[in-house]
Amino acid sequence: MGEAKRRKAALGDKYGQEAQIFPWLPVTKSQAQKLTQWSTRISWIGIGLLVASWVTIRFIGPAFGWWQTVD
């Protein structure tokens, strides 16, 4: 119990607050982790949309006569 009191006295107002990644950047570690999770999820959604559009253009489109050139 004595160590916690010393740490609280040393940190003062910052005791119990979450640590920031960089002192000059107002983003906490949990916020950075959430950002990483969201960006990973959005990236996979984008990859899925890219694959779906490629399949549509490459295989389904020619079957319906899309992308034919007029001579």
PDB file of N, CA, C and O in Angstrom:
ATOM      1  N   MET A   1       0.821  -1.187   0.000  1.00  0.00           N
ATOM      2  CA  MET A   1       0.000   0.000   0.000  1.00  0.00           C
ATOM      3  C   MET A   1       0.866   1.251   0.000  1.00  0.00           C
ATOM      4  O   MET A   1       0.441   2.278  -0.529  1.00  0.00           O
ATOM      5  N   GLY A   2       2.028   1.206   0.556  1.00  0.00           N
ATOM      6  CA  GLY A   2       2.891   2.374   0.607  1.00  0.00           C
ATOM      7  C   GLY A   2       3.387   2.793  -0.760  1.00  0.00           C
ATOM      8  O   GLY A   2       3.530   3.985  -1.031  1.00  0.00           O
ATOM      9  N   GLU A   3       3.653   1.815  -1.636  1.00  0.00           N
ATOM     10  CA  GLU A   3       4.131   2.127  -2.985  1.00  0.00           C
ATOM     11  C   GLU A   3       3.068   2.875  -3.786  1.00  0.00           C
ATOM     12  O   GLU A   3       3.394   3.804  -4.525  1.00  0.00           O
ATOM     13  N   ALA A   4       1.826   2.489  -3.650  1.00  0.00           N
ATOM     14  CA  ALA A   4       0.739   3.164  -4.368  1.00  0.00           C
ATOM     15  C   ALA A   4       0.607   4.617  -3.908  1.00  0.00           C
ATOM     16  O   ALA A   4       0.359   5.510  -4.719  1.00  0.00           O
ATOM     17  N   LYS A   5       0.770   4.842  -2.637  1.00  0.00           N
ATOM     18  CA  LYS A   5       0.680   6.213  -2.120  1.00  0.00           C
ATOM     19  C   LYS A   5       1.845   7.058  -2.634  1.00  0.00           C
ATOM     20  O   LYS A   5       1.660   8.226  -2.976  1.00  0.00           O
ATOM     21  N   ARG A   6       3.037   6.477  -2.691  1.00  0.00           N
ATOM     22  CA  ARG A   6       4.196   7.217  -3.213  1.00  0.00           C
ATOM     23  C   ARG A   6       4.007   7.540  -4.695  1.00  0.00           C
ATOM     24  O   ARG A   6       4.333   8.637  -5.150  1.00  0.00           O
ATOM     25  N   ARG A   7       3.468   6.552  -5.449  1.00  0.00           N
ATOM     26  CA  ARG A   7       3.228   6.780  -6.881  1.00  0.00           C
ATOM     27  C   ARG A   7       2.184   7.866  -7.078  1.00  0.00           C
ATOM     28  O   ARG A   7       2.321   8.703  -7.970  1.00  0.00           O
ATOM     29  N   LYS A   8       1.136   7.861  -6.249  1.00  0.00           N
ATOM     30  CA  LYS A   8       0.087   8.874  -6.350  1.00  0.00           C
ATOM     31  C   LYS A   8       0.646  10.249  -6.012  1.00  0.00           C
ATOM     32  O   LYS A   8       0.294  11.238  -6.656  1.00  0.00           O
ATOM     33  N   ALA A   9       1.500  10.317  -5.023  1.00  0.00           N
ATOM     34  CA  ALA A   9       2.104  11.593  -4.649  1.00  0.00           C
ATOM     35  C   ALA A   9       3.051  12.091  -5.741  1.00  0.00           C
ATOM     36  O   ALA A   9       3.134  13.294  -5.990  1.00  0.00           O
ATOM     37  N   ALA A  10       3.759  11.180  -6.386  1.00  0.00           N
ATOM     38  CA  ALA A  10       4.717  11.570  -7.420  1.00  0.00           C
ATOM     39  C   ALA A  10       4.004  12.019  -8.693  1.00  0.00           C
ATOM     40  O   ALA A  10       4.430  12.984  -9.327  1.00  0.00           O
ATOM     41  N   LEU A  11       2.935  11.340  -9.072  1.00  0.00           N
ATOM     42  CA  LEU A  11       2.238  11.679 -10.313  1.00  0.00           C
ATOM     43  C   LEU A  11       1.270  12.847 -10.151  1.00  0.00           C
ATOM     44  O   LEU A  11       1.029  13.584 -11.107  1.00  0.00           O
ATOM     45  N   GLY A  12       0.732  13.018  -8.994  1.00  0.00           N
ATOM     46  CA  GLY A  12      -0.169  14.140  -8.749  1.00  0.00           C
ATOM     47  C   GLY A  12      -1.468  13.998  -9.518  1.00  0.00           C
ATOM     48  O   GLY A  12      -2.179  13.006  -9.357  1.00  0.00           O
ATOM     49  N   ASP A  13      -1.790  14.987 -10.360  1.00  0.00           N
ATOM     50  CA  ASP A  13      -3.056  14.999 -11.099  1.00  0.00           C
ATOM     51  C   ASP A  13      -3.121  13.921 -12.181  1.00  0.00           C
ATOM     52  O   ASP A  13      -4.212  13.543 -12.609  1.00  0.00           O
ATOM     53  N   LYS A  14      -1.987  13.431 -12.619  1.00  0.00           N
ATOM     54  CA  LYS A  14      -1.976  12.430 -13.688  1.00  0.00           C
ATOM     55  C   LYS A  14      -2.171  11.008 -13.172  1.00  0.00           C
ATOM     56  O   LYS A  14      -2.177  10.069 -13.968  1.00  0.00           O
ATOM     57  N   TYR A  15      -2.329  10.826 -11.878  1.00  0.00           N
ATOM     58  CA  TYR A  15      -2.498   9.493 -11.303  1.00  0.00           C
ATOM     59  C   TYR A  15      -3.839   8.909 -11.752  1.00  0.00           C
ATOM     60  O   TYR A  15      -4.877   9.555 -11.611  1.00  0.00           O
ATOM     61  N   GLY A  16      -3.818   7.699 -12.286  1.00  0.00           N
ATOM     62  CA  GLY A  16      -5.031   7.027 -12.723  1.00  0.00           C
ATOM     63  C   GLY A  16      -5.428   7.329 -14.151  1.00  0.00           C
ATOM     64  O   GLY A  16      -6.353   6.707 -14.674  1.00  0.00           O
ATOM     65  N   GLN A  17      -4.757   8.261 -14.794  1.00  0.00           N
ATOM     66  CA  GLN A  17      -5.064   8.567 -16.185  1.00  0.00           C
ATOM     67  C   GLN A  17      -4.267   7.643 -17.093  1.00  0.00           C
ATOM     68  O   GLN A  17      -3.177   7.184 -16.752  1.00  0.00           O
ATOM     69  N   GLU A  18      -4.845   7.389 -18.253  1.00  0.00           N
ATOM     70  CA  GLU A  18      -4.186   6.502 -19.205  1.00  0.00           C
ATOM     71  C   GLU A  18      -3.013   7.212 -19.869  1.00  0.00           C
ATOM     72  O   GLU A  18      -3.061   8.416 -20.122  1.00  0.00           O
ATOM     73  N   ALA A  19      -1.964   6.454 -20.145  1.00  0.00           N
ATOM     74  CA  ALA A  19      -0.757   7.024 -20.745  1.00  0.00           C
ATOM     75  C   ALA A  19      -0.990   7.336 -22.217  1.00  0.00           C
ATOM     76  O   ALA A  19      -1.753   6.653 -22.901  1.00  0.00           O
ATOM     77  N   GLN A  20      -0.313   8.386 -22.695  1.00  0.00           N
ATOM     78  CA  GLN A  20      -0.387   8.760 -24.099  1.00  0.00           C
ATOM     79  C   GLN A  20       0.747   8.085 -24.861  1.00  0.00           C
ATOM     80  O   GLN A  20       1.754   7.680 -24.280  1.00  0.00           O
ATOM     81  N   ILE A  21       0.561   7.973 -26.173  1.00  0.00           N
ATOM     82  CA  ILE A  21       1.588   7.350 -26.997  1.00  0.00           C
ATOM     83  C   ILE A  21       2.822   8.245 -27.047  1.00  0.00           C
ATOM     84  O   ILE A  21       3.936   7.804 -26.765  1.00  0.00           O
ATOM     85  N   PHE A  22       2.609   9.490 -27.406  1.00  0.00           N
ATOM     86  CA  PHE A  22       3.676  10.492 -27.425  1.00  0.00           C
ATOM     87  C   PHE A  22       3.233  11.668 -26.570  1.00  0.00           C
ATOM     88  O   PHE A  22       2.038  11.959 -26.518  1.00  0.00           O
ATOM     89  N   PRO A  23       4.139  12.346 -25.907  1.00  0.00           N
ATOM     90  CA  PRO A  23       3.731  13.477 -25.066  1.00  0.00           C
ATOM     91  C   PRO A  23       3.091  14.610 -25.867  1.00  0.00           C
ATOM     92  O   PRO A  23       2.240  15.328 -25.341  1.00  0.00           O
ATOM     93  N   TRP A  24       3.480  14.779 -27.110  1.00  0.00           N
ATOM     94  CA  TRP A  24       2.962  15.877 -27.920  1.00  0.00           C
ATOM     95  C   TRP A  24       1.723  15.500 -28.717  1.00  0.00           C
ATOM     96  O   TRP A  24       1.149  16.354 -29.393  1.00  0.00           O
ATOM     97  N   LEU A  25       1.291  14.230 -28.655  1.00  0.00           N
ATOM     98  CA  LEU A  25       0.128  13.757 -29.401  1.00  0.00           C
ATOM     99  C   LEU A  25      -0.975  13.371 -28.409  1.00  0.00           C
ATOM    100  O   LEU A  25      -0.775  12.462 -27.603  1.00  0.00           O
ATOM    101  N   PRO A  26      -2.125  14.037 -28.450  1.00  0.00           N
ATOM    102  CA  PRO A  26      -3.169  13.765 -27.446  1.00  0.00           C
ATOM    103  C   PRO A  26      -3.999  12.524 -27.769  1.00  0.00           C
ATOM    104  O   PRO A  26      -5.226  12.601 -27.841  1.00  0.00           O
ATOM    105  N   VAL A  27      -3.341  11.385 -27.964  1.00  0.00           N
ATOM    106  CA  VAL A  27      -4.013  10.120 -28.248  1.00  0.00           C
ATOM    107  C   VAL A  27      -3.523   9.093 -27.229  1.00  0.00           C
ATOM    108  O   VAL A  27      -2.320   8.903 -27.048  1.00  0.00           O
ATOM    109  N   THR A  28      -4.475   8.438 -26.570  1.00  0.00           N
ATOM    110  CA  THR A  28      -4.093   7.439 -25.580  1.00  0.00           C
ATOM    111  C   THR A  28      -3.856   6.096 -26.268  1.00  0.00           C
ATOM    112  O   THR A  28      -4.154   5.925 -27.450  1.00  0.00           O
ATOM    113  N   LYS A  29      -3.325   5.172 -25.522  1.00  0.00           N
ATOM    114  CA  LYS A  29      -3.008   3.854 -26.089  1.00  0.00           C
ATOM    115  C   LYS A  29      -4.270   3.097 -26.490  1.00  0.00           C
ATOM    116  O   LYS A  29      -4.276   2.423 -27.520  1.00  0.00           O
ATOM    117  N   SER A  30      -5.326   3.193 -25.708  1.00  0.00           N
ATOM    118  CA  SER A  30      -6.564   2.489 -26.065  1.00  0.00           C
ATOM    119  C   SER A  30      -7.206   3.107 -27.308  1.00  0.00           C
ATOM    120  O   SER A  30      -7.790   2.385 -28.116  1.00  0.00           O
ATOM    121  N   GLN A  31      -7.109   4.431 -27.476  1.00  0.00           N
ATOM    122  CA  GLN A  31      -7.628   5.067 -28.682  1.00  0.00           C
ATOM    123  C   GLN A  31      -6.842   4.630 -29.915  1.00  0.00           C
ATOM    124  O   GLN A  31      -7.424   4.422 -30.979  1.00  0.00           O
ATOM    125  N   ALA A  32      -5.547   4.493 -29.779  1.00  0.00           N
ATOM    126  CA  ALA A  32      -4.723   4.030 -30.899  1.00  0.00           C
ATOM    127  C   ALA A  32      -5.061   2.587 -31.253  1.00  0.00           C
ATOM    128  O   ALA A  32      -5.069   2.226 -32.430  1.00  0.00           O
ATOM    129  N   GLN A  33      -5.339   1.766 -30.259  1.00  0.00           N
ATOM    130  CA  GLN A  33      -5.703   0.375 -30.514  1.00  0.00           C
ATOM    131  C   GLN A  33      -7.049   0.297 -31.233  1.00  0.00           C
ATOM    132  O   GLN A  33      -7.210  -0.510 -32.149  1.00  0.00           O
ATOM    133  N   LYS A  34      -8.014   1.122 -30.833  1.00  0.00           N
ATOM    134  CA  LYS A  34      -9.313   1.153 -31.511  1.00  0.00           C
ATOM    135  C   LYS A  34      -9.154   1.632 -32.951  1.00  0.00           C
ATOM    136  O   LYS A  34      -9.806   1.105 -33.853  1.00  0.00           O
ATOM    137  N   LEU A  35      -8.305   2.613 -33.173  1.00  0.00           N
ATOM    138  CA  LEU A  35      -8.057   3.100 -34.520  1.00  0.00           C
ATOM    139  C   LEU A  35      -7.458   1.999 -35.395  1.00  0.00           C
ATOM    140  O   LEU A  35      -7.824   1.863 -36.562  1.00  0.00           O
ATOM    141  N   THR A  36      -6.552   1.228 -34.841  1.00  0.00           N
ATOM    142  CA  THR A  36      -5.955   0.120 -35.581  1.00  0.00           C
ATOM    143  C   THR A  36      -7.002  -0.928 -35.925  1.00  0.00           C
ATOM    144  O   THR A  36      -7.005  -1.445 -37.042  1.00  0.00           O
ATOM    145  N   GLN A  37      -7.885  -1.251 -35.000  1.00  0.00           N
ATOM    146  CA  GLN A  37      -8.935  -2.224 -35.258  1.00  0.00           C
ATOM    147  C   GLN A  37      -9.881  -1.742 -36.352  1.00  0.00           C
ATOM    148  O   GLN A  37     -10.234  -2.509 -37.248  1.00  0.00           O
ATOM    149  N   TRP A  38     -10.297  -0.472 -36.287  1.00  0.00           N
ATOM    150  CA  TRP A  38     -11.187   0.082 -37.306  1.00  0.00           C
ATOM    151  C   TRP A  38     -10.523   0.117 -38.675  1.00  0.00           C
ATOM    152  O   TRP A  38     -11.145  -0.248 -39.673  1.00  0.00           O
ATOM    153  N   SER A  39      -9.276   0.550 -38.735  1.00  0.00           N
ATOM    154  CA  SER A  39      -8.608   0.645 -40.034  1.00  0.00           C
ATOM    155  C   SER A  39      -8.386  -0.743 -40.640  1.00  0.00           C
ATOM    156  O   SER A  39      -8.457  -0.897 -41.859  1.00  0.00           O
ATOM    157  N   THR A  40      -8.120  -1.745 -39.816  1.00  0.00           N
ATOM    158  CA  THR A  40      -7.974  -3.108 -40.322  1.00  0.00           C
ATOM    159  C   THR A  40      -9.299  -3.614 -40.872  1.00  0.00           C
ATOM    160  O   THR A  40      -9.333  -4.219 -41.943  1.00  0.00           O
ATOM    161  N   ARG A  41     -10.374  -3.376 -40.163  1.00  0.00           N
ATOM    162  CA  ARG A  41     -11.703  -3.806 -40.609  1.00  0.00           C
ATOM    163  C   ARG A  41     -12.086  -3.117 -41.919  1.00  0.00           C
ATOM    164  O   ARG A  41     -12.588  -3.764 -42.838  1.00  0.00           O
ATOM    165  N   ILE A  42     -11.853  -1.822 -42.006  1.00  0.00           N
ATOM    166  CA  ILE A  42     -12.180  -1.070 -43.219  1.00  0.00           C
ATOM    167  C   ILE A  42     -11.322  -1.532 -44.391  1.00  0.00           C
ATOM    168  O   ILE A  42     -11.801  -1.590 -45.523  1.00  0.00           O
ATOM    169  N   SER A  43     -10.071  -1.858 -44.132  1.00  0.00           N
ATOM    170  CA  SER A  43      -9.194  -2.364 -45.195  1.00  0.00           C
ATOM    171  C   SER A  43      -9.714  -3.682 -45.752  1.00  0.00           C
ATOM    172  O   SER A  43      -9.730  -3.868 -46.969  1.00  0.00           O
ATOM    173  N   TRP A  44     -10.141  -4.601 -44.888  1.00  0.00           N
ATOM    174  CA  TRP A  44     -10.664  -5.875 -45.367  1.00  0.00           C
ATOM    175  C   TRP A  44     -11.963  -5.698 -46.142  1.00  0.00           C
ATOM    176  O   TRP A  44     -12.211  -6.410 -47.115  1.00  0.00           O
ATOM    177  N   ILE A  45     -12.789  -4.755 -45.716  1.00  0.00           N
ATOM    178  CA  ILE A  45     -14.012  -4.457 -46.473  1.00  0.00           C
ATOM    179  C   ILE A  45     -13.647  -3.933 -47.857  1.00  0.00           C
ATOM    180  O   ILE A  45     -14.263  -4.324 -48.849  1.00  0.00           O
ATOM    181  N   GLY A  46     -12.656  -3.056 -47.933  1.00  0.00           N
ATOM    182  CA  GLY A  46     -12.203  -2.537 -49.223  1.00  0.00           C
ATOM    183  C   GLY A  46     -11.641  -3.619 -50.120  1.00  0.00           C
ATOM    184  O   GLY A  46     -11.892  -3.621 -51.325  1.00  0.00           O
ATOM    185  N   ILE A  47     -10.884  -4.538 -49.546  1.00  0.00           N
ATOM    186  CA  ILE A  47     -10.343  -5.649 -50.336  1.00  0.00           C
ATOM    187  C   ILE A  47     -11.486  -6.512 -50.863  1.00  0.00           C
ATOM    188  O   ILE A  47     -11.449  -6.943 -52.016  1.00  0.00           O
ATOM    189  N   GLY A  48     -12.485  -6.767 -50.049  1.00  0.00           N
ATOM    190  CA  GLY A  48     -13.645  -7.548 -50.485  1.00  0.00           C
ATOM    191  C   GLY A  48     -14.403  -6.868 -51.616  1.00  0.00           C
ATOM    192  O   GLY A  48     -14.818  -7.521 -52.574  1.00  0.00           O
ATOM    193  N   LEU A  49     -14.583  -5.549 -51.504  1.00  0.00           N
ATOM    194  CA  LEU A  49     -15.254  -4.805 -52.576  1.00  0.00           C
ATOM    195  C   LEU A  49     -14.428  -4.809 -53.855  1.00  0.00           C
ATOM    196  O   LEU A  49     -14.983  -4.896 -54.950  1.00  0.00           O
ATOM    197  N   LEU A  50     -13.122  -4.716 -53.730  1.00  0.00           N
ATOM    198  CA  LEU A  50     -12.253  -4.769 -54.896  1.00  0.00           C
ATOM    199  C   LEU A  50     -12.363  -6.121 -55.604  1.00  0.00           C
ATOM    200  O   LEU A  50     -12.458  -6.173 -56.830  1.00  0.00           O
ATOM    201  N   VAL A  51     -12.350  -7.205 -54.842  1.00  0.00           N
ATOM    202  CA  VAL A  51     -12.474  -8.542 -55.427  1.00  0.00           C
ATOM    203  C   VAL A  51     -13.844  -8.712 -56.082  1.00  0.00           C
ATOM    204  O   VAL A  51     -13.942  -9.262 -57.179  1.00  0.00           O
ATOM    205  N   ALA A  52     -14.899  -8.244 -55.417  1.00  0.00           N
ATOM    206  CA  ALA A  52     -16.251  -8.362 -55.978  1.00  0.00           C
ATOM    207  C   ALA A  52     -16.378  -7.577 -57.279  1.00  0.00           C
ATOM    208  O   ALA A  52     -16.982  -8.062 -58.236  1.00  0.00           O
ATOM    209  N   SER A  53     -15.817  -6.375 -57.327  1.00  0.00           N
ATOM    210  CA  SER A  53     -15.893  -5.593 -58.563  1.00  0.00           C
ATOM    211  C   SER A  53     -15.054  -6.239 -59.661  1.00  0.00           C
ATOM    212  O   SER A  53     -15.452  -6.212 -60.826  1.00  0.00           O
ATOM    213  N   TRP A  54     -13.912  -6.815 -59.324  1.00  0.00           N
ATOM    214  CA  TRP A  54     -13.084  -7.477 -60.323  1.00  0.00           C
ATOM    215  C   TRP A  54     -13.809  -8.691 -60.916  1.00  0.00           C
ATOM    216  O   TRP A  54     -13.790  -8.903 -62.128  1.00  0.00           O
ATOM    217  N   VAL A  55     -14.448  -9.485 -60.047  1.00  0.00           N
ATOM    218  CA  VAL A  55     -15.196 -10.648 -60.526  1.00  0.00           C
ATOM    219  C   VAL A  55     -16.338 -10.204 -61.430  1.00  0.00           C
ATOM    220  O   VAL A  55     -16.597 -10.827 -62.460  1.00  0.00           O
ATOM    221  N   THR A  56     -17.021  -9.127 -61.047  1.00  0.00           N
ATOM    222  CA  THR A  56     -18.126  -8.622 -61.861  1.00  0.00           C
ATOM    223  C   THR A  56     -17.642  -8.184 -63.229  1.00  0.00           C
ATOM    224  O   THR A  56     -18.235  -8.554 -64.242  1.00  0.00           O
ATOM    225  N   ILE A  57     -16.593  -7.414 -63.273  1.00  0.00           N
ATOM    226  CA  ILE A  57     -16.088  -6.902 -64.546  1.00  0.00           C
ATOM    227  C   ILE A  57     -15.468  -8.012 -65.385  1.00  0.00           C
ATOM    228  O   ILE A  57     -15.638  -8.035 -66.604  1.00  0.00           O
ATOM    229  N   ARG A  58     -14.761  -8.922 -64.753  1.00  0.00           N
ATOM    230  CA  ARG A  58     -14.008  -9.942 -65.490  1.00  0.00           C
ATOM    231  C   ARG A  58     -14.880 -11.079 -66.004  1.00  0.00           C
ATOM    232  O   ARG A  58     -14.703 -11.524 -67.138  1.00  0.00           O
ATOM    233  N   PHE A  59     -15.823 -11.558 -65.187  1.00  0.00           N
ATOM    234  CA  PHE A  59     -16.580 -12.746 -65.545  1.00  0.00           C
ATOM    235  C   PHE A  59     -18.057 -12.464 -65.845  1.00  0.00           C
ATOM    236  O   PHE A  59     -18.579 -12.929 -66.858  1.00  0.00           O
ATOM    237  N   ILE A  60     -18.717 -11.723 -64.992  1.00  0.00           N
ATOM    238  CA  ILE A  60     -20.152 -11.507 -65.147  1.00  0.00           C
ATOM    239  C   ILE A  60     -20.433 -10.496 -66.262  1.00  0.00           C
ATOM    240  O   ILE A  60     -21.382 -10.665 -67.027  1.00  0.00           O
ATOM    241  N   GLY A  61     -19.627  -9.466 -66.352  1.00  0.00           N
ATOM    242  CA  GLY A  61     -19.837  -8.435 -67.372  1.00  0.00           C
ATOM    243  C   GLY A  61     -19.823  -8.968 -68.794  1.00  0.00           C
ATOM    244  O   GLY A  61     -20.768  -8.700 -69.535  1.00  0.00           O
ATOM    245  N   PRO A  62     -18.815  -9.700 -69.212  1.00  0.00           N
ATOM    246  CA  PRO A  62     -18.802 -10.230 -70.581  1.00  0.00           C
ATOM    247  C   PRO A  62     -19.964 -11.189 -70.870  1.00  0.00           C
ATOM    248  O   PRO A  62     -20.396 -11.300 -72.018  1.00  0.00           O
ATOM    249  N   ALA A  63     -20.467 -11.871 -69.857  1.00  0.00           N
ATOM    250  CA  ALA A  63     -21.593 -12.777 -70.065  1.00  0.00           C
ATOM    251  C   ALA A  63     -22.854 -12.011 -70.461  1.00  0.00           C
ATOM    252  O   ALA A  63     -23.704 -12.558 -71.164  1.00  0.00           O
ATOM    253  N   PHE A  64     -22.991 -10.775 -70.030  1.00  0.00           N
ATOM    254  CA  PHE A  64     -24.142  -9.943 -70.375  1.00  0.00           C
ATOM    255  C   PHE A  64     -23.854  -8.995 -71.535  1.00  0.00           C
ATOM    256  O   PHE A  64     -24.710  -8.196 -71.914  1.00  0.00           O
ATOM    257  N   GLY A  65     -22.657  -9.083 -72.094  1.00  0.00           N
ATOM    258  CA  GLY A  65     -22.328  -8.257 -73.246  1.00  0.00           C
ATOM    259  C   GLY A  65     -21.781  -6.890 -72.905  1.00  0.00           C
ATOM    260  O   GLY A  65     -21.745  -6.013 -73.768  1.00  0.00           O
ATOM    261  N   TRP A  66     -21.357  -6.685 -71.682  1.00  0.00           N
ATOM    262  CA  TRP A  66     -20.755  -5.406 -71.320  1.00  0.00           C
ATOM    263  C   TRP A  66     -19.359  -5.318 -71.930  1.00  0.00           C
ATOM    264  O   TRP A  66     -18.743  -6.337 -72.244  1.00  0.00           O
ATOM    265  N   TRP A  67     -18.879  -4.118 -72.089  1.00  0.00           N
ATOM    266  CA  TRP A  67     -17.527  -3.816 -72.500  1.00  0.00           C
ATOM    267  C   TRP A  67     -17.210  -4.284 -73.943  1.00  0.00           C
ATOM    268  O   TRP A  67     -16.054  -4.537 -74.281  1.00  0.00           O
ATOM    269  N   GLN A  68     -18.240  -4.389 -74.764  1.00  0.00           N
ATOM    270  CA  GLN A  68     -17.989  -4.748 -76.152  1.00  0.00           C
ATOM    271  C   GLN A  68     -17.693  -3.480 -76.939  1.00  0.00           C
ATOM    272  O   GLN A  68     -18.308  -2.436 -76.723  1.00  0.00           O
ATOM    273  N   THR A  69     -16.753  -3.591 -77.844  1.00  0.00           N
ATOM    274  CA  THR A  69     -16.420  -2.444 -78.680  1.00  0.00           C
ATOM    275  C   THR A  69     -17.294  -2.463 -79.923  1.00  0.00           C
ATOM    276  O   THR A  69     -17.630  -3.522 -80.454  1.00  0.00           O
ATOM    277  N   VAL A  70     -17.652  -1.280 -80.371  1.00  0.00           N
ATOM    278  CA  VAL A  70     -18.493  -1.137 -81.553  1.00  0.00           C
ATOM    279  C   VAL A  70     -17.581  -0.807 -82.707  1.00  0.00           C
ATOM    280  O   VAL A  70     -16.831   0.167 -82.645  1.00  0.00           O
ATOM    281  N   ASP A  71     -17.632  -1.610 -83.774  1.00  0.00           N
ATOM    282  CA  ASP A  71     -16.780  -1.346 -84.957  1.00  0.00           C
ATOM    283  C   ASP A  71     -17.554  -0.674 -86.042  1.00  0.00           C
ATOM    284  O   ASP A  71     -17.002  -0.380 -87.102  1.00  0.00           O
TER     285      ASP A  71
END
